[in-house]
Amino acid sequence: MAIFSILGIPTRSGINYKILIYGLTGDCPAIKLAIKHVNHQGYWCCWFCYIRGVHIHHKRQYYFKKELALRSAAEYALYSHEAEETKTNIYGHLGVSPLSVIIDVPLPRCLVIDYMHVSLLRHTRTVIQYIYGNFLKPKQREELDELFRNQSFPHFFNRKMRPVKEFSYCKATELRNMLLYGLLPLIRLFLPIECAAHLALYVTAMRLFHGPRTIGNDTETVANELMAMYYKHHTLFYENIQNFVLHLHSHFMDQYRLHGSLSNLGTFGQESLIGHFANNRNGTRNLGQLIINNYNVDFTIVNQLHHHLSDVPVKSNDLFDSHDALINNFLLKTHNDLCFCDNANQCIRIYRRHRIDAMIYHSLIYHRRGSSKSYFVQYSKDNDKNLFGAIELFFTCNKKNYALIHNHSSKHLFTDYFLSSKYHSILLKALNVFLCT
């Protein structure tokens, strides 16, 4: 790999491709081995800052610190070489990473926190199980599990949510749907106001870190404020779970600025690829050999011959599934506002579904949607970007596509549930952007 990084990859056409190795991601044990650092249960285990941690109740705890002393690239290289020469632990460094000679971005700047493991499979799961076991009565647990099990999602969500009692089999995608969408609206009914508001800090911060700059250039700053408040008061609601993965959330703002939103990071894609290899294995556990044997260029070319036209995903954005219905007065008025022709019946065409970027949205006149909620959307109108509603139908007018949306009028803001909480003012900065009542 070092040779490829220096010389590049020549091709028969004479073009030489230069490889730039951007960074490294993975779960904590994998990164520990790759960069020769102490594991996530030791002192000085953070790759980004100098936090020692304390040993309490037979495990390491990393309590909130307002000011963090960050590791610079120069210090990282210095202490790594010193640890390599002396064979000792120096602020968590155990030696020089073999990857340091090929990565084009210096350590620790090149390290990408894998939120799939850190946030979903570890911290989110731990917090939900703690609440489930310490705040809820047995009957409330059954009620909450039923709410999670029966919650509907749009049909393009590949997974829904599992009951907490089945968390042993829970996938990261199910935890993601729970954290970003279902957790706060469903669990707040069973928790004290202050505890639910504290949990809302974490959910809102993760929603901001997970997507684009939803509230403008201050998105990551507001998210960091929410996360810092959540971390600072974590010991008020949870005991002995202030572990390393919670501390890593302190660095999410820097990660957002360096590498982008969490939706573009994580190891979901890599794990899916490995799972694909595993399903097609030929008796070996060596993934490198599997790639060479089964997924070389010749195999790919031959395999493409078996693809049918229907296997190729359609990515065009268009309306389809036409619906023959009389044009009502509202559509007639809309036509008069949008078009100058005199024949509304010929100009307007009604459709049941709309394909946008390979995802299909339903309308209420599409009766084969089952339990899918893919007709309920968030949309913007004029200066209001936080509107919600149900799609009545799709239609074309004057060769342009439109959706007729029945607006969901909110009786009050979602943050009104937390009016009596000390976290209400900070939640006002972003929570209502994502949730309505």
N, C-alpha and C positions, 0 to 999 in steps of 0.2 A: 504494500500500500504506500509506503514511503517513496518507492521508486516511481509509482504512478503519480503521486502527488507532485514530484519534482519534474518528471519528464512528460507527464500527460499521457494520453492514449492516442497513438497515430492510427489513421484509417487508410484504406486503399486509395481513397480519393485525394489523399494528400493533406486532409484537414487534421490538425492535432488538437484534441480536446483536453483542456486543462481541468483537473479536478480540484475543486475547492471544498475542503471538509469544514463545514460550518460549526458543528458542535456535537454534543453528546447528551443523550437522554436515556432514561431508564428508571427502574425503581431504586430505592436507596441501597440495597445490597449490591446491585449490579454496578452502580456508580462508585461505590466504595472500592470495589475490586479494580475498576478501570482507572481510577485516579490515585490509587494507593493512599487511602484515607482511612481513619478509624470508622468503625461502623456506627450506625445510628443509635446505638445504646451506650456509646462512650462519651468521654469528655471531649470538648472542642470538635464535635462531629459535624458542625455546619460547614459547608463548603464555601459559603459566601461571607461569613462574619466570624468574629471571635466571641462566641458565647460558650461558656464553659459548661453550664448546666449544674444541677445539684442532684445528689443521690438521696432519695427519700422514698420510704416504703418499698425498698428493694428494687427500685428502678430509677432511671434518669428522668428528671423533669426540667423543662425549659420555660421558665416564667417570663412574663412580658418585660421587655426593656424598651424604654422610649427611644433611646439613642443607641444605635448599633455601630460597632467598629467594623467596617467592611474590610475584607481582604483585597488588597490590590494585586494586580498581575505580577508586579515586581516582587512583592512580599511572598506571593504564592510560589513563584519560581525559586526564590532564595531559601525558604524554609523546606521546600521539597528536596532541593539538592543537599541541604544540611542534614536532613533526616536520612537521605540515601547514604551519605558518607558516614554518619555516626551510628546508623542502625538504631535510632531512637525515635520516640514520638515527640514531635515538635509542633505544638498547637494543632494536633490532629493529623499532621503530615507524617506518613510512614515511608515516603520515598518519592522518586520521580515517576510520573505516569508514563507508561510506554506510548500513550497516544499523544503526548505533548509534542512529539517531533513531526506529527502529520497533521494536526489540527491547525487550521489557519487563523482561528480566533483564540487568543491566549486563555488559559485557565485563570480564574473560575468563570470568566465572562461567557465562555462557550457552553457552560452547563445549563441545560434546560430542565426545569422541574417538571416531572411527569405528573400532571394533576390527576390522571386516571388512578394512579396508585396512592399518591399523597392525599388528595382531597376526597376522592370518591370511595375507594376501597378501604382507606384507613380512617381519616378523620370523620367524614360524614357518617360512615357506618358506626363508628365508635360513639359519636354523639347521639345518634338515633337510638342505639341500643341502650345507652345510659338513660336517656329520657324514658324509654319504654320500661326499663326495669326499676327506676327510682321515682318517677313522677306519676306513673299511671297505675290505676287499680286493675285487677284482672278483667273486670267487665269492660273497662275503658280500652284495654289492649285488644280485646275481641272486636269492639266497635271500630277502632282505628284500623285494624287489619282488614276488616271488611271494606272500609272506605278506600284503602290503598288498592285492594284487589279489584274493586268494581269501578274505579275511576277510568273514564273513557279518554282516549287520545285520538288525534288524527290518524288515519290509516297508514300514513307514511312513517309513523313512529314504529320502528321494528319491535320494540319491547315496551311494555307498560310499567307497572310497579308491582313488586312482590310484598306480601305481608311481612312485618318485621320478624315474625316467628319463623319465616323461611329464609332468613338472611344467610344461612349457611350455603344456600344455592344461588344467592343473588349475584347478578352480573353487574359490571361497571356501568353499562348503558342503562340498566334499570335504576341504579343509584343516581345516575345523572338526571334521569327524568324526575326522580323523586326530589332531588335537591333543587333543581331549577324551576320545577313547575308544581308538583303536588304536595310537597312537604309542608310548607308554611300555611297554605289555605286550609289543610285538613287537620294538622296537629294543633293549631292554635286554639281550637275549641276545647282541648283537654288540658291545657297548661295555664299556670298563673300568668297574668298579663306581663309581668316583668321578665319571666323566663321566655315567653313567646317573642317578646320584643327583642330580647338579646339574641335569640336564634334568628330573627329577621335581619339582624346586622350581618350575620354570616351569609345568609341566602342572598341578600341584596348585593353584597360585595362580590360574591361569586358570579351573580348574573352580570354585573358590570365587567368583571375580568373576562368573562366567557365570550362576550360579544364585541361588536364594533364600538366606536366611541358614541354610545347612546346619548349621552348628555354633553357632547362636545369635547373640547380639549381638556376639560377637567375630569374626564371619566375615571382615569386611573387614580387621580388624587382623591376624589370622593370615595372610590372603592377602598383605597388604603386607609382613609379615615374611619370608615365603617369597620374594616378588618382590625385596625388597631384598637378600636373601642371594644370589639368583640373579644380580642385576645386579652386586653387589659383586665376585663371583668370576668374572664372565663372561670376563675377560681371561685367566684360567688355562686356559681350554679353547678359546677362539675368538680369532682375531687379526683386527683391522681390520674388525670388524662391530659396533662399539659406536656405532651411528649414532643418529639422532634418534628413530626409532621405538622403539628400545629404551628411550631416556630417557623417552618418554611413558608407559611402563608405571609409572613412579614416581608418576604422578598418578592411577592407577586407583582407589586407595582413596578419594580425594576425589570422583572421578566416581561411584563406587558410592554414596556417601552423598548426593550431590546429585541424581543422575539415576536410580539404580537399577542392577540387574544388567545385564551386557553382553547377555544374551539379549533384553532389551527395547530395546537401542540398536542401533547399526550402521545400515548403509544397505541391508540385504538387501531390505527392502520397497520402498524407492525405486527401486533398480536393477531390480527385477522389474517395477515399474510402467513405467519408461522402456522396458524391453525389450518390454513389451506394446504400448506406443505404436509402437515401431519396427517390430514385426511387422505392424502395421495401417496403416503410413504410406501416404500418397497422393502421394508424389513430393516431399516437403519434409523438410528436416532441422530445421525450426523447431518445437520441441516445443510452444511456446505456441500456435502456429497449429494444430498437430495436436489439441491438447486442445479448442480452440474448434470446429474443424470436425467432429471425429469423436466427441467425448465430452461434448457439451453435454447438458443435461437432457432435451431432446426425443429425442435419439438414444438415450439410456439407457432412456427409457420405452418407446420403440418396440422396442428390442432385447430388453427383458424379455419381450415377447410370445412370443419364440421359445424361451424356456426351458421345458423339460419338468420334470415332477415329479421325474424321476430325477436331474436336474442339481442339485437342491437337497440339500446335504449334511445327513445326519441327525445331529443332535447329542445325541440322547437317550442316556442311559447305561443299557444293559440287556444282558442275556444273549440270545443267539440261536443258531440252528443246533443244534436239540435232537438228542440222541443217545440211542437206545434201547439201554440196557444194564442188566444186572442190578446191583443195589446190593450192593457188597461189604461185608465185615464192618466196615471202617473207616467207611464212610458210614453204616452202620446204627448204629454206636456214636455217631457224630457227631449223627445224628438224635435219638438218645435224650438227648443232652446239650442239644440246642437246642430240642426240641419235646416236647410231652407227649401227642401223639396216638399211636395204636396202629398206624397204617397208613403205614409208611415208604415203601412203593412208590408210594403216591399223593402223599405229601407232598414227596418229593424228585424233582426233575427235573434231568437232566444235560444240559449244553450244551458245545459245542466252542469257541465264541468269545464274546468280551465286548467291547462297544463302550463306550469311555470317552472323552468329549470328542472325538468324531469320529475317534478312533483305535481300531483293532480289534486286540485281543490274541488270540493263538492259544493252544491247549492242545495237549498231546502226542497227544490222540486226534483232532485235526484233521490228516488225512493229506495235505491239499492245500496245505500251507504252503510246500512247496518247500524252498529253502535259507534261508528266513527264520528269524531267531532271536527272534521276537516272543513266544516262550513263556518266555524266561528273564528274570526280573525281580528287582529289588531291592525288598525289603519290610521291614516292621517288625512286631515281635511283643513285647508287653509293653514293656520298657524298652530292648530291643535294636532299633535302627533301621537296622542295617547288615547285614541278612540277605539272602542271594541264593538263588535256587532256580528250578526249572522247574515250570511249571503243568501238573499232570497232567490236570485237568479243571475245569470250572465247574459249579456246581450251585445250585439254590434249595432252601431249607428254611424252612418257616414264613414264606413270603413275603419272604424276604431272600436276597440274592445272596452267594455264597461262592466262593472258589477253593481247590482242593486243590493245595498246592505241595509238591513234593519238595525239601527243603532241601539246598542245596549246602554240605556241611561243609568249611570251609576247613582245610587241613592246617597252614597257618601264615599269618601276616599278610603282606600284600604288602611292607610295610616291612622284613620280615626279609631280603629280598634285599639290603638296604643296611645290614646290621648293622655291617659293617666301615667304613662311610663316616662322615665327619665330619658329614654332613648328616642322619644317621639320627634324631637327637633332634628336630630341627625338622620332619622329615617325619611323625613320629608324630602331630603335631597334627591332621593332616587327610587324609593320603593314603589310609589304610585305609577312610575313609568312601566312597570312590569305586571302589576296585579290590579284588578278591579273588583268591585263588589256588586 
